[in-house]
Amino acid sequence: MKIIIDILKGIAIGAGGIMPGISSGVLCVVFGIYEKLIDSILNFFKDIKANIKFLVPIGIGGIIGIIIVSKLLQYFLSIYPIQTKSIFIGLIIGGIPLIFKQKQLQGKYKVKNIIFLIIALAIGIFTVYIENKINITTSESNSFIYLFLSGFLMSIGIVVPGVSSTIILMLMGVYYIYLNSVSNLYLPVLVPMGMGIILGSLLFMKIIKILLEKFYKETMYSIIGFSIGSIMVLIPQVTSSVEILISIFCICLGYYSVKFIK
């Protein structure tokens, strides 16, 4: 049963990484595997058997999410945007209280930690504003080095919760190129971007791990702030009381889904 749940988590993380405004890191935090995922990857050879047991199901789910479910997600976003966005809002809202329940975050709330949360929240909201203002264009450069750099920078959005990979890809002008390449498994684009993502992810995971070791509460409060900020891009446009009720129902559905998946 646990393997199935881990695969489901991977599917959501992989598919969610394609969704505008959502980072894979946020969903890792929501599902309570963010720290363990970083530790398992960076310390893979310290306990190969245990790390394989943990990483393989999530990796399989992630691949399924990126290649297959992301297409369905794009379809539902275009046909049922209110329901789809509301479910993701519920997932994030449902995961945040679970983060606060961690032993390391228990105790008196210090002002400085709240300040980190507020600053991260403000940055998260600002990135939503930027994403809404970006005119998506296609880069004239599709060289190996440029695609590698795009993948490297994209890894920031994968590793850092609340930083949207789609914003980075839009700014680099390879958003549609990436989506089309994933849909058609076009290796000349996916290989250099994949190499950049792997290298960048390892680097930024190492940075996050150091921050968690030295400034755990400050880092976690920042992650919570980024996660809350990412909700802003998901707020659906509702025009009737019926749509409001549908949105509330789907938010509740996503909220309680977290408790099942955890």
N, C-alpha and C positions, 0 to 999 in steps of 0.2 A: 504493500500500500504506500509506503514512504517513497519508493522509487517512482510510482505513478504521480504522486504529489509533486516530487522534485521535477519530473518531466513537465508537468503542468506549469510550475513556476518558470521553468526555462522557456516554455512556449510564450507565456505572457511577457517575459523579459525581452525575448527576441522580437516579438511582434510589436511590443510597446516602444522599442527603440526606433522603429520606423515612423511612429506616430508623431506628428508635429507637436512640439512643446513638451514632450515627455522624454526623459532620459532613462536608459536601462538601469542606471544607478539608483534612481528613485524607487523603481519596482524591486530592486534587490534589497533596499532598505525596508520597504513595505513588507516584504516577505521574510524579513529577519535573517537574511543570509549574506548581507553586504560584507561585514567584517570577516566572516568565515570564508567567503569566496575569495577575498583578497589574500587572506592567510594561506589558503589551500594552494593558490596559484604560485605565490611567491616562495612558499616553503614546500613545494611539491615533492622534492626528493627526500624530505625529512621523514615522511610517512606516506610512501607511494600508494600502498594498498588503500588506506583510508581516504586519501585525496582522490584517487580514481573513483572509489565508491561514491564520493560526494559530487565530483565534478562531471562525470560521464552522463548521468541522467539530466542534469541541468544543461550540459552542452548539447545533448541530443534534442532536448526541448527547444533550446535556443535556435538551433538550425531549422527545426520544423517551423518555429515561429517566424523566422526571417524569410524563409523560402516560400512557405505555404500560407500560414495564418496571416502574414502581413498583407497578402492580397485580399483575403476575406475582410481584414480590418479596414483596408482602404475602401472596399465596397460598402461596408456597413457605415463608415464615416460619411459617405456620399448619399446613402439612402436613408440611414437612421442615425443622423448626427447627434440628436438629443440623447437617445438611449445609450449610444456608444460612449460619448463623452461623460455622461453621468455615471456610468459604471466605473470608469477610470477614476473619476472624482471620489467615488465611494471607496475604491481600493486604497487610494492615498490617505483619505480621512481615517479609514479603518486601521491603517498601519501605524499612524503617528502615535496614538496612545500606547501602543505596544512598545514603541521605542522608549517612551518616558518611563516605562515600567522596569527597564533594565536596572540591575543593581548599581551599576557604575554611575547612573544618573539620579539615583535616589539621594535624598537629603535636602538641605536648604538650597533654594534657588538663588544663586548669586546674580547680582545686577549685571556683571560683565558678561555672563553667559546669555542673559536675555538680550543684551546689546548685540552679541554675535548673531543671535537668532533674527533680530530685527534687521540688521544690516544684510544678512543673507536673503531674507525675505524681500527686502527692497531691491536687491540685485536681481532676484528671481522675477519679480514683477517687471523690472526694467527690461529684462531680456524678452518678456512677452510683448512689450511695447515695440521693441526692435523687430521682432519676428513679424508683427503685423504691418510694419512699415517697409520691410524689405521687398524690393521688386526682384523676383526670382529670375535670374538670367543664367545662361549657359556659358561656361568658360570657353574661351577660344583655345586654351591650352589643355590638351589631354595627354601630355607626355608622361612617361613613367614616373619621373621625379615629382611632377605636379600632383599626380594621383596619389603617390606615396605620401606627400606632404598633407594632402587632403585627408587621407586615412589617419595619419599621425595626429592631426588636429581634431579629427572626429572622435578620437579615443578619449579626449577630454570629456565630451558629452556622455560617453559610455561609462567612464569611471567615476566622474564627479556628479553626484546626485543633484538634479535640478538644472544642470547645464544641458540644454537641448542640442543633440547632435545635428538636428535638422537646420538649426540656425547656422551652425558652422558650415555645413554643406551648402546652404544657400549663399552664404558670404563668399565661399570658394567657387560658386557657380557650377557645382557638380551634383546638385540635389537630384535632378531628374536623370542625369547620367547614372547615378548610383542606383536609383529605383529601377530603372530599365535594365541595368546590368544584373541586379539581383533577380528580377523577374525572369530574365532570359539566360541566367547563369553565364554571362559574358565575361570570360576569364581575363582578357586583356585589360579590363578595368578592375575586376575584382581582385586579381593577384597583387598588383602594386598597392591598392587601397588596403587589402587585407594585411600585407606586410607592415604598412604604416600603422594600422590599428593595433596589431600585436605588439610592435615595438613601443608605441605610445602608451598603450594600456599598461604594460609592465612598468614603464617609467612613472606614470602618474599613480599607479597602485602603490609603488614604493614610497612616493611622496605622501600619499594618504596614510599609509601604514605608520610612517614616522610621526605624522601629525597626531594620529590616534594614540601612539605610545607616549608622546610628550605632552599633548594638549587634548586629552580625550574628551572632556566635557565641552570645551570650546568648539572642537571639531564636530561633535555630534549635534550640538545646538545649531551650528551653521548648516549642517546637512538637513536638519529638521526645517530650518528657515527656507532653504532652497526647495525642499519638497513641498512645503505649503505654497510657495510662490508658483510652483509649476501648475497648481490647481487653476490659477487665474486664466491660463490659456485654454483650459478645457471648459470653462463656463459656457453652456450652450445658449443660443438665442431662442427664448421661448416667447410665444405671442398669444397664448391662450391659457386658461386655467387647466385645461386638459393636459397640455404639454408640461405645465408645471408639475402636475400630479405624476405624470409619466417620469419626469426627471427625478422627482423625489423617490419614487419607487425604485428606479434604477440605481440611484445613489445608495439606497438602503441595501439593494442586492449586492452591489460591489463591496459595501461596508462589511456585511456579514460573510461574504465570500472569503475575505482575509482570514477570518477566524477559522474557517474550514481548511483553507490551504496551509495555515500555520501549523 
